[in-house]
Amino acid sequence: MGTVTTNHRTIVMDLRITPPTERRFRVFNIFDSLSVGDTLKVVYDHDLQPLYYRLLAERRGEFVWQSEQESSEEWAAWIKKIR
């Protein structure tokens, strides 16, 4: 039986400190730079559902999305690149 090792990385991006005009551009640039198996964690001050729908429209089949509300003022989404 072989040993499985993974060298996948997680990049954390806090959109609360990113200027509004740069948010979408930065998220897509970072996502596109990920290797398969890497994850982008996005943190924001409200629900990230609009970002999910934008990614779904432009990168369908390339990611797995998991999100949760971490507090009353913080939401997070883990976007794992699968293709």
C-alpha positions in Angstrom: 0.0 0.0 0.0 1.4 3.4 -1.0 1.6 6.6 0.9 -0.5 9.6 -0.3 0.9 13.0 0.2 -0.8 16.3 -0.8 0.8 19.6 -1.2 -2.3 21.6 -1.8 -2.5 25.1 -0.5 -5.2 27.4 0.8 -5.0 31.1 0.1 -7.1 33.4 2.3 -8.5 36.6 0.7 -10.3 39.1 3.0 -12.6 41.1 0.7 -13.4 43.4 3.6 -10.1 45.2 3.0 -10.2 45.0 -0.9 -11.6 48.1 -2.7 -15.0 47.3 -4.2 -13.9 48.0 -7.8 -11.1 45.3 -7.4 -12.9 42.5 -5.7 -14.2 40.4 -8.6 -11.0 40.9 -10.6 -8.8 39.8 -7.7 -11.0 36.8 -6.8 -11.0 35.5 -10.4 -7.2 36.2 -10.8 -6.4 34.2 -7.7 -8.8 31.4 -8.5 -7.3 31.2 -12.0 -3.8 30.9 -10.6 -4.7 28.0 -8.3 -3.5 24.5 -9.1 -6.1 21.7 -9.1 -6.7 20.8 -5.5 -5.9 24.2 -4.1 -8.5 26.2 -2.2 -9.3 29.9 -2.0 -10.9 31.0 1.2 -12.8 34.3 0.8 -13.9 36.3 3.8 -16.5 39.0 3.6 -18.9 41.1 5.7 -22.0 39.7 4.1 -23.3 36.7 2.3 -21.1 35.6 -0.6 -23.9 34.1 -2.7 -23.5 36.7 -5.5 -19.9 35.6 -5.9 -21.0 32.0 -6.1 -23.4 32.7 -8.9 -20.8 34.8 -10.8 -18.3 31.9 -10.5 -21.0 29.4 -11.6 -21.7 31.5 -14.7 -18.0 31.9 -15.6 -16.2 28.9 -14.2 -18.9 26.2 -14.1 -17.4 22.7 -13.4 -14.1 24.1 -12.2 -14.8 24.4 -8.5 -16.5 23.1 -5.4 -18.0 25.7 -3.1 -18.6 25.5 0.6 -19.7 28.6 2.6 -20.9 29.5 6.1 -21.7 32.4 8.2 -18.9 32.5 10.8 -20.4 35.3 12.9 -23.0 38.1 12.5 -20.4 40.1 10.7 -18.3 37.5 8.9 -19.0 35.0 6.1 -16.5 32.7 4.5 -16.5 30.6 1.4 -14.0 27.9 0.5 -13.6 27.6 -3.3 -11.6 24.4 -4.2 -10.3 24.2 -7.7 -11.2 20.8 -9.2 -10.4 21.3 -12.9 
